[in-house]
Amino acid sequence: MTGGLAYILDEDDTLIPKVNKEIVKIQRVNAPAGQMQLKSLIEAHVEKTGSKKGAAILSEWEAYLPCSGNLCRPAKKTLLRLVPSSRG
């Protein structure tokens, strides 16, 4: 992830607790726009790769949606507090 947004699938609730929340923000995909974007990305992935897992997610969308999340970088202001100054 390089300054953008990454979607995750945490089927067994083991990934989210391991995320370093000081360097990334994590949230569930609750907004309809985010859900549509995620579904479109999975559809494109399935179309291009034939992914069986992607097809399963699409066929059981409502069951998988609560396991979906996204990671993004926190506000720049937060990052500035975390990075030590290189000035002497």
Secondary structure, 3 states (H helix, E strand, C coil): CCCCEEEEECCCCCCHHHCCCCCCEEEECCCHHHHHHHHHHHHHHHHHHCCHHHHHHHHCHHHHHHHEEEEECCCHHHHHHHCCCCCC
